[in-house]
Amino acid sequence: MFLKGILGKEIIKRSEQSFSLNGMINPTFQNVGTSPVMVDGRILESGDTFYMDCPNVILTNAISIQFTGTSAQSKLLYCHFVRLEEKEGC
């Protein structure tokens, strides 16, 4: 049996001490800016991707996202994820 899911996207342009992963399945972070960014303790340079492989788990926690470059560098981090589709009548 397959569950129905919806592809979601967050665009992050500033540091966040507590970025919520609540309800996300398999979030993937891609640094498309020029500023390095630390995602949950892992540095992503421009063009790098960080994939969380948790296909059977719906996340409920939060992580730290910290841009580490200069103010002149662009800060742009994409987060794509899946959320379960809400069932009617639940």
Summary of the structure (lengths in Angstrom):
residues: 90
radius of gyration: 14.3
end to end distance: 18.7
largest distance: 49.7
contacts: 220
relative contact order: 0.41
helix: 0%
strand: 48%
